[in-house]
Amino acid sequence: MRTRRRRASELSRARALRLGALGLLLVATFLLRLWGIKQGLPYVYNIDEAQHFVPRAIAFFDHGLNPQYFLNPPAYSYLLHIVFELWFGSGDAVARAYTTNPTEVFLIARIVAAVLGTLAVWLTYLAGTRFFNGAVGLLAAAIFGLAFLPVFYSHLALNDVPTLAPVALALYGTAGVLRQGRRRDYAWAGLGVGLAAATKYTGGITLMCLVAAFVCDCAGGSDWVAARRFMGALAICLLAFLIANPYAVLDFSAFRTGVEQQASLAAGEEPVKLGTRPGSGITYYLWTFTWGLGWGPTLAAIAGAGLLIVRRRIALILVLLPAPIAFIIFMGDQQRFFGRWLMPIFPIVALLAAYAAVELVRWLARTKRFPAAVAGAVVAVLLLTQSVVAVVHNDAVLSRPDTRNLARAWMVTHVPAGAKVVIEPVVSDDWSTDIGVSLPWTPTGERWLRYPTWLADTDADGSLLPYGEVRYVPVDQYERTLRPALIDQYVSNGFCWVVLGSLQAGRAFAQPQDAPEAVAYYANLARRGRLVYHVSPLPAGAHPVPFSFDWSIDYYPRQYRLPGPEMSVYRLTGGICS
């Protein structure tokens, strides 16, 4: 009896310590998501953040709840709509703040993403505790909560991080289905899958985990009961998806078109997105794990998967292994690949890594006589150090002035108001305005008159269109419209100032064979213009960071000291620019 009481006391003390550690972890991960969260504001430089979720959440006030846009599902925008209503009190107040004080609006939206990212950490702990035990749950939460990519994207009002909360909820419910098969476990899993897919379509990958858990539940001998509960889970999944994305049915034609467009964009359009890293998408995503989650967790996850196979943990193998493998193969087969697209499977990979690590600690304690606390601390340090260092570095960078803001401040002082300016599309549309103020020097109220870089007088293959005709140019195709003769066109029309950013020019120089006219354009600009201002996110003498759609917009490389791209301002000469 005394031994039993001592054992119960030890378990109670261990649980209290674990919950205390979890509380500290959640506070730490939330603070890391808040540090630097005002980056760039009042200007929003991520094009998806600027165009998609916040503007649509505000548009719901005046234009109804149909997003009329389904490239991304609207659940996060609906949530922001509710939050804005509660915070500002009315649609007019939100619209006024969006126009005169966008910092407040986007800061609220980013904080919502950070809160949901932290919620995902807690739910990952619960899922790990159910799948394995409390130690695995805590370590999985730490691996996932401190991973670079989820922390970085918690600083932006995008749907990537909000998706992770229902993904982790689906895993929590799925673990319950696997362990006990209760009705409420199926319900939680179905709710999570539905909300995840309604926030980001790829969040629906967790349905594979639920299906596998259902198969295992059936194998336990309760086929009919399990089937009824599984059908209930699917019904809840569909209901949750439709509540969070009702116009998927109410405007099915637009929904289908949006999904098809998203699939087409991911699979690749012609011309191929300039600057895309050559090679296999699968290889790219495997590389992304090594820095987005960390080398230690990546190798540990592989070991965890192997350990499950060696131990013949068939149920866990079926639930936890096929989904990430299928996800990597499917996403890697697309023509476009970005690190953030990998995040929906991060909670699963973190669980596998934590399982291997905890088993290693147990083996060291049992066979090598290492104190469990010491072994656990060493293993945790090995798993988490890379991520913690990267996250702290990144947050410190984000807390400093953005190079685009520095360039604008210089221009306010040195470029006359009303001047005609060519601004590459590396900044938001309102960058040429003084926020909340209409200035008298241009017809649009902007500080400078912008050259329409969003229009081109050439077709997609570079041939001139008939005189007077122009076409709209997406940001991703801007570099393909450049040619040396544009410099003469600028000068003849009085556009004497040219603002460059490496997020555009870097695409051409990354693949000069695919954009020779753009390379020639920059050479002609350097000959015809005088560089009057330049700011780099890297310190002098630092090794340059090659262009990519990950490391050029997040700040994982240690060379970064400021957020943003290289910015240059040229003053053209000749003609009326003399």
C-alpha positions in Angstrom: 0.0 0.0 0.0 2.8 2.4 0.9 4.6 1.6 -2.4 1.4 2.3 -4.3 1.0 5.7 -2.5 4.5 6.6 -3.2 4.1 5.7 -6.8 0.9 7.8 -7.0 2.7 10.7 -5.4 5.5 10.5 -7.9 3.1 10.4 -10.8 1.2 13.4 -9.4 4.4 15.3 -8.9 5.6 14.4 -12.5 2.3 15.6 -13.9 2.4 18.8 -12.0 6.0 19.5 -13.3 4.9 18.6 -16.8 1.9 21.0 -16.7 4.1 23.7 -15.3 6.6 23.2 -18.1 3.8 23.3 -20.6 2.5 26.6 -19.2 6.0 28.1 -19.5 6.3 26.7 -23.0 3.0 28.2 -24.1 4.0 31.6 -22.6 7.4 31.5 -24.3 6.0 30.4 -27.7 3.3 33.1 -27.6 5.9 35.8 -26.7 8.2 34.7 -29.5 5.2 35.1 -31.9 4.6 38.6 -30.6 8.2 39.8 -30.8 8.6 41.8 -34.0 4.9 41.4 -35.0 4.7 45.0 -36.1 7.2 44.4 -38.8 6.8 46.7 -41.8 3.7 48.4 -40.6 1.9 50.6 -41.5 2.9 49.1 -44.9 2.2 45.5 -45.6 4.8 43.9 -47.8 3.7 40.3 -48.0 1.4 40.3 -51.1 -0.9 37.6 -49.8 -1.3 39.3 -46.5 -2.0 42.6 -48.2 -4.5 41.3 -50.7 -6.4 38.3 -49.3 -7.6 37.8 -45.7 -7.8 41.2 -44.0 -9.2 43.1 -47.0 -11.9 40.4 -47.5 -12.7 40.3 -43.8 -13.4 44.1 -44.0 -15.3 43.7 -47.3 -17.8 41.4 -45.6 -19.2 44.4 -43.8 -20.4 46.1 -47.0 -20.5 43.5 -49.7 -22.1 40.5 -47.9 -20.5 37.3 -46.7 -19.8 35.8 -50.1 -16.0 36.1 -50.5 -16.4 35.7 -54.2 -12.9 34.3 -54.1 -11.9 30.7 -53.3 -8.2 30.4 -54.2 -8.0 30.3 -50.4 -10.9 29.2 -48.2 -12.5 31.9 -46.1 -12.5 30.6 -42.5 -9.7 32.8 -41.3 -11.3 35.8 -43.0 -14.6 35.1 -41.3 -12.9 34.8 -37.9 -11.2 38.2 -38.5 -14.5 39.7 -39.5 -16.0 38.6 -36.1 -12.9 39.9 -34.3 -13.0 43.2 -36.1 -16.7 43.6 -35.3 -16.0 43.0 -31.6 -12.9 45.3 -31.5 -14.0 48.2 -33.6 -17.8 48.0 -33.1 -18.9 48.6 -36.7 -18.0 48.1 -40.3 -17.6 51.9 -40.7 -15.1 52.0 -37.9 -13.1 49.1 -39.3 -13.0 50.7 -42.8 -11.9 54.0 -41.3 -9.1 52.4 -39.3 -8.1 50.4 -42.4 -7.7 53.6 -44.3 -6.2 55.9 -41.7 -4.5 53.5 -39.3 -3.8 50.1 -41.0 -1.2 49.3 -38.3 -4.0 48.7 -35.8 -6.1 46.5 -38.2 -3.2 44.3 -39.3 -1.7 44.1 -35.8 -5.0 42.6 -34.6 -5.1 40.2 -37.4 -1.6 39.1 -36.8 -2.2 38.6 -33.1 -5.2 36.4 -34.0 -2.8 34.3 -36.0 -0.3 34.2 -33.2 -3.0 33.1 -30.7 -4.1 30.3 -33.0 -0.5 29.3 -33.5 -0.1 29.0 -29.7 -3.4 27.1 -29.4 -2.0 24.6 -32.0 1.0 24.1 -29.7 -1.3 23.2 -26.8 -3.4 20.9 -28.9 -0.2 19.2 -30.2 0.6 18.5 -26.5 -2.8 16.9 -26.0 -2.5 14.9 -29.1 0.9 13.6 -28.2 -0.3 12.7 -24.7 -3.1 10.7 -26.2 -1.1 9.0 -28.9 1.9 8.2 -26.6 2.3 9.8 -23.1 2.7 13.1 -21.4 6.5 13.3 -21.9 6.1 12.8 -25.7 3.3 15.3 -25.8 5.4 17.9 -24.0 8.4 17.4 -26.2 6.3 17.4 -29.4 4.7 20.7 -28.3 8.2 22.2 -27.7 9.5 20.9 -31.1 6.5 22.3 -32.9 6.1 25.4 -30.9 9.7 26.6 -31.3 10.1 25.5 -35.0 11.2 28.3 -37.2 8.5 28.3 -39.9 5.4 28.3 -37.6 6.9 31.1 -35.5 7.9 33.2 -38.5 4.4 32.9 -40.1 2.7 33.7 -36.8 3.9 37.2 -37.5 1.7 37.6 -40.6 -2.0 37.7 -41.2 -2.1 34.6 -43.4 -4.0 31.4 -43.1 -1.0 29.1 -42.8 -0.6 29.2 -39.0 -4.4 29.4 -38.2 -4.8 26.1 -40.1 -2.5 24.4 -37.6 -4.9 24.7 -34.7 -7.7 22.6 -36.3 -5.0 20.3 -37.7 -3.8 19.6 -34.2 -7.4 19.3 -33.0 -8.0 16.7 -35.6 -5.0 14.8 -34.4 -6.2 15.0 -30.8 -9.5 13.5 -31.8 -7.9 10.9 -34.0 -5.7 9.8 -31.1 -8.9 9.3 -29.0 -10.4 7.3 -31.8 -7.4 5.1 -31.8 -7.3 4.6 -28.1 -10.9 4.5 -27.1 -13.1 5.0 -30.2 -15.6 7.1 -28.3 -18.3 9.1 -30.1 -16.8 12.4 -28.8 -13.4 11.4 -30.1 -14.8 10.9 -33.6 -16.6 14.3 -33.2 -13.4 16.2 -32.3 -11.5 14.6 -35.2 -14.3 15.4 -37.7 -14.5 19.0 -36.4 -10.8 19.5 -36.7 -10.6 18.1 -40.2 -13.5 20.2 -41.4 -12.2 23.4 -39.9 -8.7 22.7 -41.1 -9.8 22.3 -44.7 -12.0 25.4 -44.4 -9.0 27.4 -43.4 -6.5 26.0 -45.9 -7.4 23.2 -48.3 -4.3 21.2 -47.6 -5.3 21.1 -43.9 -7.7 18.3 -45.0 -4.7 15.9 -45.0 -5.7 14.9 -41.5 -8.6 13.1 -42.9 -6.2 10.3 -43.8 -5.3 10.0 -40.1 -8.9 9.7 -39.1 -9.7 7.1 -41.8 -6.7 5.0 -40.6 -7.8 5.3 -37.0 -11.3 4.2 -38.0 -9.9 1.1 -39.7 -8.0 0.3 -36.6 -11.1 0.8 -34.5 -13.0 -1.6 -36.7 -10.2 -4.1 -36.3 -10.9 -4.1 -32.6 -14.1 -5.9 -33.2 -16.8 -3.1 -33.1 -17.3 -2.7 -36.9 -20.9 -1.5 -36.9 -20.5 0.9 -33.9 -17.2 2.2 -35.4 -18.9 2.7 -38.8 -21.7 4.7 -37.3 -19.4 6.9 -35.4 -17.1 7.4 -38.4 -20.1 8.4 -40.5 -21.0 10.9 -37.7 -17.5 12.2 -37.8 -17.7 12.7 -41.6 -21.0 14.5 -41.1 -19.5 16.8 -38.5 -16.5 17.3 -40.8 -18.7 18.4 -43.7 -20.9 20.6 -41.4 -17.9 22.3 -39.9 -16.5 22.9 -43.4 -19.7 24.4 -44.6 -20.3 26.6 -41.6 -16.8 28.0 -42.0 -17.1 28.1 -45.8 -20.9 28.2 -46.6 -20.5 29.6 -50.1 -18.8 26.4 -51.2 -22.4 25.3 -51.6 -24.2 28.6 -52.0 -21.9 29.7 -54.8 -20.6 26.3 -55.9 -19.6 27.4 -59.4 -17.3 30.1 -58.0 -16.0 27.7 -55.4 -15.1 25.1 -58.0 -13.5 27.7 -60.2 -11.4 28.9 -57.3 -10.2 25.4 -56.3 -9.3 24.6 -59.9 -7.4 27.9 -60.2 -5.5 27.1 -57.0 -4.6 23.6 -58.3 -3.5 25.1 -61.6 -1.3 27.7 -59.9 0.3 25.0 -57.7 0.8 22.7 -60.6 2.4 25.5 -62.6 1.4 28.0 -65.2 3.3 29.1 -68.3 5.6 30.9 -68.1 7.1 29.2 -65.1 7.4 31.5 -62.1 10.7 33.2 -62.5 13.1 32.6 -59.6 11.7 29.2 -58.7 14.4 26.9 -57.3 15.2 24.2 -59.9 14.9 20.6 -59.0 12.5 18.3 -57.4 9.8 19.6 -55.1 10.2 16.5 -52.9 13.8 17.3 -52.4 13.0 20.9 -51.7 10.5 19.9 -49.0 12.9 17.5 -47.4 15.5 20.3 -47.3 12.8 22.6 -45.8 12.4 20.2 -42.8 16.1 20.7 -41.9 15.7 24.4 -41.2 11.9 24.9 -41.0 11.6 22.3 -38.2 15.3 21.6 -37.6 17.9 18.9 -38.3 17.4 17.3 -34.9 13.6 16.9 -35.1 13.8 15.8 -38.7 16.3 13.0 -38.0 14.4 12.1 -34.9 11.1 11.8 -36.8 12.7 9.4 -39.2 14.0 7.4 -36.3 10.5 7.5 -34.7 8.9 6.2 -37.8 11.5 3.4 -38.0 11.0 2.6 -34.3 7.3 2.2 -34.8 7.9 -0.1 -37.7 10.5 -2.2 -35.8 8.2 -2.5 -32.9 5.2 -3.3 -35.2 3.0 -0.6 -33.7 0.6 -1.2 -36.6 -2.1 1.2 -35.5 0.3 4.1 -35.0 2.1 3.3 -38.2 -1.2 3.5 -40.2 -2.3 6.7 -38.5 0.9 8.7 -38.4 3.0 7.6 -41.4 0.9 7.6 -44.6 -0.4 11.2 -44.3 3.0 13.0 -44.2 4.5 10.7 -46.8 1.5 11.3 -49.2 1.5 15.0 -48.4 5.2 15.4 -49.3 4.8 13.3 -52.5 1.7 15.2 -53.7 3.0 18.7 -52.8 6.4 17.9 -54.1 4.9 16.9 -57.5 3.7 20.5 -58.0 5.6 23.0 -60.1 5.6 25.6 -57.3 6.8 24.8 -53.8 7.2 27.1 -50.8 8.4 26.1 -47.3 5.2 27.3 -45.6 3.1 24.9 -47.7 4.7 22.1 -45.7 3.4 23.2 -42.3 0.1 21.2 -42.1 2.2 18.0 -41.4 4.5 19.7 -38.9 2.5 18.5 -35.8 2.6 14.9 -37.1 6.4 15.0 -37.7 6.9 16.6 -34.3 5.0 13.7 -32.6 7.2 11.2 -34.4 10.4 13.1 -33.4 9.3 13.4 -29.8 8.5 9.7 -29.6 12.0 8.7 -30.7 13.6 11.2 -28.4 11.7 10.0 -25.3 12.4 6.4 -26.1 16.1 7.3 -26.4 16.0 8.9 -23.0 14.4 5.8 -21.5 17.0 3.6 -23.1 19.8 5.7 -21.8 18.3 5.7 -18.3 17.6 2.0 -18.4 20.8 0.6 -20.0 23.4 3.2 -19.6 22.4 4.3 -16.1 22.1 8.0 -17.1 19.9 10.0 -14.8 16.6 10.4 -16.7 16.5 14.2 -16.0 20.0 14.7 -17.4 19.5 12.6 -20.4 16.2 14.3 -21.1 17.7 17.7 -20.8 20.6 16.8 -23.2 18.2 15.4 -25.8 15.9 18.4 -25.5 18.8 20.8 -26.0 20.0 18.8 -29.1 16.5 18.9 -30.6 15.6 22.5 -29.8 18.8 24.6 -30.0 18.8 25.1 -33.8 15.2 26.3 -33.7 15.6 28.5 -30.7 18.6 30.2 -32.1 16.9 30.7 -35.5 13.7 32.1 -34.0 15.4 34.5 -31.6 17.6 35.8 -34.5 14.6 36.1 -36.8 12.5 37.9 -34.2 15.3 40.3 -33.5 15.6 41.1 -37.2 11.8 41.6 -37.5 11.9 44.1 -34.6 14.1 46.4 -36.6 13.1 48.9 -39.4 12.3 47.3 -42.7 14.6 48.3 -45.6 11.6 49.3 -47.6 10.5 51.7 -44.8 14.0 53.1 -44.7 14.1 53.6 -48.4 10.7 55.4 -48.2 11.9 57.7 -45.4 14.9 58.6 -47.5 12.7 59.4 -50.5 10.3 61.6 -48.5 13.3 63.7 -47.6 15.1 63.7 -51.0 12.6 63.1 -53.8 10.2 66.0 -54.4 6.5 65.5 -53.8 4.7 65.1 -57.1 7.8 63.7 -58.8 7.3 60.9 -61.3 8.7 57.6 -59.9 9.1 54.1 -61.2 8.6 51.7 -58.2 9.2 48.0 -58.7 6.4 45.8 -57.3 8.3 44.9 -54.1 6.1 47.2 -51.9 2.4 47.6 -51.2 0.2 49.7 -53.4 -0.1 52.4 -50.7 3.7 52.8 -50.3 3.7 56.0 -52.3 1.0 57.5 -50.1 1.2 59.2 -46.7 -1.2 56.9 -44.8 -4.5 58.6 -44.1 -3.6 61.8 -46.0 -4.5 62.9 -49.5 -1.8 65.1 -50.8 -2.4 67.8 -53.5 0.6 67.0 -55.7 -0.9 64.1 -57.7 -4.4 63.4 -59.0 -4.6 60.3 -56.8 -3.5 62.0 -53.6 -0.2 60.1 -53.5 3.1 61.7 -52.7 4.6 60.6 -56.0 3.1 59.8 -59.4 3.8 56.2 -60.0 4.7 54.6 -63.3 2.1 51.8 -64.0 4.4 48.8 -63.6 1.3 46.6 -63.5 0.7 47.3 -67.2 2.9 46.3 -70.1 2.9 47.0 -73.9 4.3 43.6 -74.7 2.7 40.2 -74.8 3.8 37.2 -72.7 6.7 36.4 -75.2 8.0 39.9 -75.2 6.5 41.0 -78.6 5.2 44.6 -78.7 1.4 44.9 -78.7 -0.3 47.1 -81.2 0.2 50.8 -80.5 -1.9 52.0 -77.5 -2.7 48.5 -76.3 -1.6 47.3 -72.8 -2.2 44.2 -70.7 -2.3 43.6 -66.9 0.9 42.1 -65.5 0.8 40.0 -62.3 3.6 40.6 -59.9 5.2 37.2 -60.7 5.5 38.2 -64.4 6.9 41.7 -64.0 10.5 40.8 -64.7 9.5 39.3 -68.0 8.2 42.7 -69.2 11.5 44.5 -68.7 13.7 45.5 -71.6 16.5 48.1 -72.0 14.3 50.4 -74.1 12.1 51.1 -71.1 14.7 53.5 -69.8 14.2 55.8 -72.8 10.5 55.5 -72.2 10.9 56.6 -68.6 13.0 59.6 -69.5 10.7 60.8 -72.3 7.8 60.7 -70.0 9.6 62.4 -67.1 9.9 59.4 -64.8 13.4 60.3 -63.5 13.4 58.2 -60.3 13.6 54.4 -60.3 13.2 52.3 -57.1 14.5 48.7 -57.3 14.2 45.8 -54.9 16.0 42.5 -54.9 12.8 40.6 -54.5 12.2 41.4 -58.1 15.6 41.9 -59.6 16.8 38.8 -57.7 14.5 36.6 -59.8 16.1 37.7 -63.1 19.6 37.3 -61.8 18.8 33.9 -60.3 17.8 32.6 -63.8 19.4 35.0 -66.3 19.0 32.6 -69.1 15.2 32.9 -68.7 15.1 36.7 -68.4 18.0 38.1 -70.6 16.0 41.2 -71.4 15.5 42.0 -67.7 19.3 41.5 -67.0 20.0 43.9 -69.9 17.5 46.4 -68.5 19.3 46.5 -65.2 22.6 47.0 -66.9 21.2 49.8 -69.0 19.7 51.4 -65.8 23.1 51.3 -64.1 24.6 53.0 -67.1 21.9 55.6 -67.6 21.2 56.3 -64.0 23.0 57.5 -60.9 22.7 55.4 -57.7 21.6 57.9 -55.0 20.5 55.5 -52.3 21.0 51.9 -51.3 20.2 49.9 -48.2 20.9 46.2 -47.7 19.4 43.8 -45.1 22.9 42.3 -44.7 25.9 44.0 -43.0 28.8 45.1 -45.2 31.0 42.2 -46.2 28.4 39.5 -45.4 28.1 36.5 -47.6 25.1 37.1 -49.9 21.9 35.1 -49.5 20.9 33.5 -52.9 17.5 34.5 -54.1 14.7 32.1 -53.1 11.0 32.4 -52.3 11.8 31.3 -48.7 15.1 32.8 -47.5 14.6 36.0 -49.4 11.4 36.7 -47.4 12.0 35.1 -44.1 15.2 35.7 -42.2 16.6 32.3 -41.3 20.1 33.0 -42.6 22.2 34.5 -39.9 23.5 37.2 -42.2 20.3 39.2 -42.0 20.4 42.3 -39.7 17.3 44.0 -41.1 14.1 42.8 -42.6 13.3 43.4 -46.2 15.2 43.2 -49.6 18.0 45.2 -50.9 16.5 48.6 -52.0 18.1 51.0 -54.5 17.1 54.4 -55.8 18.4 55.6 -59.1 18.2 59.1 -60.6 18.0 59.0 -64.4 19.9 61.4 -66.5 19.3 62.8 -70.0 16.4 64.6 -71.6 14.1 66.2 -69.2 15.7 64.2 -66.4 19.0 66.2 -66.8 
